[in-house]
Amino acid sequence: MKTKYAFAFTLCLLVLLAGAGVASAAQGETTAIVSGVTDSAWIALAAAITMVGSALAAGWAISATGVAAAGATAEKPETFGRVLIFVALAEAIAIYGLLIAFMLWTKI
């Protein structure tokens, strides 16, 4: 549980520091390179955050639905088809995140 909060804190700290660098550079000069970070680097960072976020969300959703699916199938084997759909919908989260990350990556 503590690692989840540490990850969220680190992510917020990185976003805060990056935003402070952009704000200070925007006041001083208007160049394409802001504190050594280019637009391509921001797009790559957005693609990485998208992929990591969707993978974590999909893993969490699959673990929750997988346990429920196992319990439902153990009690009533005829519910296997319905339960499989819910697990597939949870896996779609990762696929959508991968799709958005590829769309961002092609902008570089």
C-alpha positions in Angstrom: 0.0 0.0 0.0 2.8 2.4 0.8 4.5 1.9 -2.6 1.3 3.0 -4.3 1.4 6.3 -2.4 5.1 6.7 -3.0 4.6 6.2 -6.8 1.7 8.8 -6.8 3.8 11.3 -4.8 6.8 10.9 -7.1 4.7 11.3 -10.2 3.1 14.5 -8.8 6.5 15.8 -7.8 7.8 15.3 -11.3 4.8 17.0 -12.9 5.2 19.9 -10.5 8.9 20.3 -11.2 8.4 20.1 -14.9 5.6 22.7 -14.8 7.8 25.1 -12.8 10.6 24.8 -15.4 8.2 25.5 -18.2 6.7 28.6 -16.4 10.1 30.1 -15.6 11.4 29.5 -19.1 8.2 31.0 -20.7 8.7 34.2 -18.7 12.4 34.5 -19.8 12.6 33.5 -23.4 10.4 32.0 -26.1 12.4 29.2 -27.7 11.5 25.7 -28.8 13.8 24.2 -26.1 12.5 24.9 -22.6 15.1 24.1 -19.9 16.7 21.5 -22.2 13.4 19.7 -22.7 12.0 19.7 -26.3 8.5 19.2 -27.5 9.4 15.7 -28.5 10.5 14.9 -25.0 7.1 16.1 -23.6 5.3 13.9 -26.1 7.4 10.9 -25.2 6.8 11.5 -21.5 3.0 11.7 -22.2 3.2 8.4 -24.1 5.1 6.8 -21.3 2.6 8.1 -18.6 -0.3 6.9 -20.8 1.2 3.4 -21.2 2.1 3.1 -17.5 -1.3 4.4 -16.3 -3.3 2.1 -18.6 -1.2 -0.9 -17.7 -1.7 -0.3 -14.0 -5.4 0.3 -14.4 -5.8 -2.8 -16.6 -3.8 -4.9 -14.1 -6.0 -3.7 -11.2 -9.2 -4.2 -13.1 -8.2 -7.7 -14.3 -7.2 -8.8 -10.9 -10.5 -7.7 -9.4 -12.6 -9.2 -12.2 -10.5 -12.3 -12.4 -11.1 -13.2 -8.7 -14.8 -12.5 -9.1 -14.9 -14.5 -12.4 -13.2 -17.5 -10.7 -15.7 -17.4 -7.8 -18.7 -17.0 -10.1 -17.6 -19.8 -12.4 -16.9 -22.1 -9.4 -20.5 -21.6 -8.2 -22.2 -21.7 -11.5 -20.2 -23.0 -14.5 -22.8 -21.7 -17.0 -21.8 -18.1 -16.2 -18.4 -18.6 -17.7 -19.3 -16.9 -21.0 -20.6 -13.7 -19.3 -17.7 -13.5 -16.9 -15.3 -13.8 -19.8 -16.7 -10.7 -21.4 -16.1 -8.7 -18.2 -12.5 -9.8 -18.1 -12.0 -9.0 -21.8 -13.5 -5.5 -21.2 -10.9 -4.9 -18.5 -8.1 -6.0 -20.8 -9.4 -3.4 -23.4 -8.2 -0.7 -21.0 -4.6 -1.7 -21.7 -5.2 -1.9 -25.5 -6.7 1.6 -25.5 -3.7 3.0 -23.6 -1.4 1.3 -26.1 -3.3 2.8 -29.0 -3.1 6.3 -27.5 0.6 5.9 -26.7 1.2 4.9 -30.4 -0.8 7.9 -31.6 1.3 10.2 -29.4 4.5 8.5 -30.5 3.8 9.1 -34.1 3.7 12.9 -33.4 7.4 12.9 -32.5 
